[in-house]
């Protein structure tokens, strides 16, 4: 079922090995967000499930992502916070199958620890997000176009933050303007940056 991502040539061997390790830990495999996602049933009836981890590939590495990785011990120092804006998730990154094979016992221990976090019902204490400060170019666009402002206000806070981070990451005004112009139809259609 989940061989869509495994067909990706660059990381196919790494994905297969990670998949074998994860399934060996008794998790359920599903396809979510276009990636293999592994869940754990948290109630006796098997109706409540929690996302534990997913496998995803990038240009320079493939990764095993733990949704509540910030709550894990990380005694081996292998969990990486993707960016400063990521509060809960942590990754373990790989560039070849050998790394995965060498770390198999540590990976399994980390997976079992993540399952115990779910069994215990532990939650991430998210920091309250500060009010978004938009770049001048986007604020002007919102002021000029009431439909864009209305559509943007209807987006979830996470989607609003993603757009704001994308716009503010550009160093030059003309790049910010180009990004805003490119994203305007998506915002008007109620879509997030990566939808």
Secondary structure, DSSP 8 states (H G I E B T S, - for coil): --HHHHT-GGGHHHHHHHHHHHHHTT-EEEEETTEEEEEEE-STTS--EEEEEEEEE-SS-EEEEETTGGGS--TTS--B-SSTT-SS-EEEEESSHHHHHHTHHHHHHHHHHHHHHHHTT--------------HHHHHHHHH-HHHHHHHHHS-HHHHHHHHHHHHH-SSHHHHHHHHHHHHHHHHTT--TT-
